[in-house]
Amino acid sequence: MDADEVVAMMEQGVDVASLSKENGGVDAGMSLRQRYRRTMFFQQVDVLPNFEFGYWQETLSGWHKQGLPIDIDNEKKAYEYFGIENWQTAPIRSMGLIPAFEYEVLSENEKNIKYRDPEGFIAEINKEGHKSIPHYIDFPIKNREDWDEFKQRLQPDPLRMPANWKELAAAYNNRDYPLAIFFGSLIGTPRNWIGFEDICYMVHDEPELLEDIVEHLCNLTIQTIEPALKDVEFDFASGWEDICFNSGPIVGVDFMRNIVAPRYKRITDLLAKHGCTIVWTDCDGDIKPIVDCLLAGGINCMFPVEVHGGSDPVELRRRWPGIRLQGGFCKMILTDSKKSIETEMKRLRPLVQEGGFLPGIDHRVQADVPLENYKYYLKLKRNLLGAGGKPQYDETTV
């Protein structure tokens, strides 16, 4: 059946998933891990892994007024309720400060809290209404001297591995779900320690200092994840480089190409040596200016492919054939009509058929999305795109 036939049958009240899929849309005898690996290696599956980014807490609270059971009050419960499948990430601290700074409230009034974060920066956040993005005030790294002191918190340490790693590794080696290892962030996280404006200046004024930070984090990541890679075969590696906006990246393409990409290549070469060849990093905004740099660094999957920010999955696949993608369904459309949701779903269907693409909302679901629209999105995702997962409600009535 093509997409138009599916839509026509749905309009007649037919549950399309029941026509060709057993057990509510789950491949008989094929685990979620197998379905994930086949999909990301451009192989056919009967049922696509159904992964999503999650929800803002205000979203779930608002949905309670629209019929979401009141006990569905966190992401884990919501995934189970909506029939969302999921992967796991091994709790290895490839980055992070040891010791972290102590969280400290520096001042507080009726409207705002000023605090020191465990990452060392000072910020202010409002206490009213929806949780705001923090207003950053001061940062721990301003110069070479600050970095020499700060990096003492970024050293190899037994605490970077869970104390029960042997037991975890044994369980991981008998899993039926996809497992990730986190490989860190060479620019996005340093931005949190240096500040948005200052890291932009540092690229030009003190490139040697910023390169030293990138090199140090690369070495720390390699030293931390290598022992785990020897014990467990991971299905993919995940990173975090939230450095792009709708106008492009916060550091120049030359710096990404010449300084950052070679360090990532050292990390991804190590991953590949141990059989982990799917590597994605989380970056919002318009990633097109740095896709070539990421690919050169061995990062071969883009996530979450924020459409409104300038990263359309159809365009990315056209410009970079073979690129892997996860996400790519514009969150803004969820507030529009059901017809708009259907149109976008049909637009993405050819990518699903090509493989190497796991469709999902391109960020957390916003608080203004109607629950009815979200349920309809998931129903179409299962019926039009062949995604798996069985909800805890009767989807034929949506």
N, C-alpha and C positions, 0 to 999 in steps of 0.2 A: 504493500500500500504506500502511496506517496502522501505527502503532508495534506493535500487538499482532500483526499479520500478520508484520512483520519479525522480531519475537522468536520467533514460532512456527517460521518458516523457519530461523532461526539454530539453534534447538534441534534441528532435523532435519539440521544440518550443511551447510545451503546457504550459500554465500558470496553474500550479498545484493548486495554492491557489483558483482559480475560480471553481474548481471541487466540493469542499465540504464546502467552507466557504462563508458566505454572507458578503456583505458590505466590500469587500476588505480584508477579514480576521479578522473580529471583531465578537466576540460572540454576537449573538442577545440577548439583555436583560441582559447581564452580564457586570458589570462595570469593569474597570481596577483594582479597589480595590478588587473586588471579585475574579478576576482571579489571582491576586497576592496572596491573602490569601489561595486560594485553592491549588495553586502550591506549596507554602512553607509548607503546611500541607499535602503534598504528595497525593493530590486529583487530579483527572483528570480535564483538561480544554481542550476545543477545540482550543483555541488560547492562546499561551504563552505570558505573558508580555514581551515586547521588550525593555529591559533596556541596556544602554551602559555607559561607563565611561567618554566619552567626547573626546576632541581633543586638541592638542597643537595649539596655534594661528598660528604658522608657517605652520601647516598642512593645515588649511583652506586657507591661503595665497597661498600656493603652488598649491592647487586644483583649485584656480581661473584660473590659467594658463592652466588647464586641462579640463575646461568646467563648473566648479561650478559657478553658477550665482554670480556676484560680490557683490550683496547685502547680500549674505549669509556669514556674517562676524563675527558671534559670535555663541556660543554653542546653545543658545536657538533657533536661526533661523536654525541652522544646524539640530537640532533634528526634527524640523517641516519639513524641506526639505527632510530628509532621512526617515521620518516616525518612528522616535524613540519615544517611550512612556517614561513616567517619573513619579517619585514620588516627594513629597515635604517634606521638613524638617521644623518643627516649629522653628521660630527664637528665641530660648531660649539659653541664654549664660551660659550653665552648666559649662563651663570653660572660660578662657580668663581673661586678666588682667583689673581690674577696680581700678584706671585709668591705661590705657596703657602708655607705654613710648612714648614720642614724637619722630616721625620719624625725623632723623637729618642726613644730609649729612656732613660727617666729612672731606672728601677730595674728589677731583675729578680731573681727567686728561682726555686726549683724549681717553684712552682705558678703564679706570675703575672708578667705584664709590665706595667709602668706606662710610658706613652709619651705624647708629644705628636703629635697627628695633623696631617697637612698642612692641615686646616681650622682648626687653632689650638687645639682643645680638648685637655684632658688626660684620659686614661682609663686604665682597667686592664682586662685581659682574662686569663682563665685559659689555661693551657697544656695542661691535661689533658682527656681525653675530647673530646666534641663542642665545637666552637667556640661560645663563649658570646656573648651580647649584651654589649658593653662596659659596664663600670661607669664612668659619667662623674664626674669629680672637679672639674674647673674649666673655665671657658669664657672666651673672649677678649673678649666684649662684656658689660660690666656697667653702663655708664653712657654718657652723651653723649660724653664725652672718648674713651672706648674706641672708640665707633662712628666718630667723626671720623677716628681713626687707621686703624681697620680698613677703612673704605670706600675707602681709597686702593688697596687690592688688588682693588676691584670697579669698575674704570674701563674705558671702551672701549679696546681694544688690538688691534693687528693680529694678535697671537698668538691671539686668539679665533677666527680663521678659519684653516683648514689652509693651509699654504704652497702646496699643489697644488690650490687650490680651482677654478681654471679647468678643469683636467683632470677633476676630480671632477664638476663641474657638467655638462660635456659628456657624461660617462658616465651621470649621473643622468637626463639628458634623453632617453636611449635605453633606459631600464630597463623590465623587465617585472615588477617586484616593488614592493610599497608602500614608500614612503619617508617618513620622519618628520623633523620638525625639533623640537628640544627647546626649550621656551619657559620653562623654569625653575620656580621655586618662590618664592612670596612670603611664606609662613609656615613651611612645613616645614623648609626649609634655615636660615632665621634661628633657628629653634628649636635647631638644632645648634650655632649660634654663641653663643646666649644661655643655653640650658639650659631644660629642661622647666618647672621651678618658676618660674624667673625670668621666662620669657616670659608665663606665666599672670599673674604679678604686674604685669608691664609694661603689659599691656592696661588695667589699672585705675590703676596708679600713674604711668606715663609714656606715655600713649597717643600723645602727639605724637612721642616718640622712635620708637616702633614704627611709626607711620605714615610717618615720614621714611625708615625702613629699607625699608618696602614701596614707597614712591614711588621711591626710588633704584633698587631692583632692577627695578621696572617700566621705568624709563627705560633702564637698562642693557640689558635684554632687547630692547626695541624698537630701540635703536641697533645692537645686534649682529646681530639676525636680518634686519633690513630689506634689507641688501645681498644676502643669500642668497635672499630671497624674490623679488627682481627677476631672479635668474638661473635659478631652478629652480621648477617647480610641484610643491609637496609634496602628498602624499596626505592627510596628517594631521599634527597637532602633538601632542606629548606633554609632560606636565609631571609634577611630583612634589609632592604635598601630603599626606604621611603624618602627618596631624594628628588622626585620629579613633581612638577606642578603642571598646570595647563599651558605653561610657557616653557617647559623643559626642565633640565636638571639644575641643582644648585651649584654644582662644580662643572668646570668645562669638560667638553668631550675629550680634549687632548689629555687632560689629567686622568680621566677614566680609562682611556685607551692605553696610555703609556705607564701609568703608575698602578691603577687599581686592577685592571684586567689581568696583568701578569701574575699578581698575587692570587687572584681568584683561580687562575689556571693551575697554580701549585696545589691549591686546595682540591679542585675538582679532579686533577690527575690522581691525587691520593684516593679520593672517593672511587674513581673508576678502577683503580688497581684492586679495590676490594669489592668490585661488582656493583657499585652504586653509580649508575650512569644517568639517572633522571635527577636534575638539579634545578630547583626554582627559587626565585627570590621575590619577596613581597615588595612591590613598588607601585604606588598610586600615580595618578597624573599621566602626562604624555611621556611615555618611555621611548618613543621612536628615536630620539637623538642618541640614546645610549644602547639600543638593542645590539648593534654590531659589537660594542665593547663587551656587553654581557656574554654574547655568544663566543667572542674570542676568549673570554675567561672561563668557558665551559659551562656557563649557566644557560641551559637549553630549554627552559620552560618559564613562561612569564605569568605572573599572578599579582593581583586579581584582574588585570586587564580592564582598567577603569574607563569605560566608554565615554562618559561625560567629561572626563579629564583629558581625552584625546587619544586613547589607546583602543581602537576598534579591533576586535579579534579578526574580523574578515580582512581588514586592510593589512594587519600584521602577517597573516598567513599568505596573503598575496605577495607582499614585499619580501617575506622571508619564508619561502616554501620549506616545509618540514619542521618549522618552529612548533614547539609544544605550548599549549595554552591551558590555563585553568581560571575560570571566572567568566567575564566577558558579557554577562547579561546586565544591561544598564539598570541600575537601581532606581533611577528617576522614572522609568516607565511603569514601575509598580504602582505609582499614584495615578496613572492614567486609566484609560478604559481597558476592558478585557480584550477588545479587538486589538488595541495597541500591543498588549502583552502577547497575543497570538501572532501578530505580525513580526515582532522581534524574535519570537521563538522559531518561526519558520525561516527567518533570515539566517539563523545560526545552524539550522539543520544540516546544510551541506558540510559544514566543518565537522560536525559530529560523525557524519558518514565517512569523511576522510580519515578520521582517527586523530590521536594525539591531542584531543581537546576534551576537557571536562567542563561543561557549562555550569555556571552558577552565578548568583548575584555578585556584582563586582565590588561589593563592600558589605558592611553590616546593613541589615534591613532597617530603614529609617522609621521613626516614630509616626510619620504621617501616612504610612502605607496601610490601607484598609486590610483587615484580616481576610476578608472575602477575596480580595485581589491576590493576596499571597497564596492562599489555598488553590486558587485557579491557576496561578503560575506553576505550582508544584504538580497539579494534575496534568497540565499541558506538558510539563517536563517529562513526566512519566509516559504519557500517551503519544506525544509527538516525537520526543527525542529518545525514548526508550530507557529512561533512568529508572533505577531500582528503588528499594525502600518501600515499606508498607506503613501507611499512617494508622493512627489509632482511632480514626473516625471514618465514616462512610464517604469515600471520595466520589462515589457516583452521584451524590446529591450536591456536589459543589458546582 
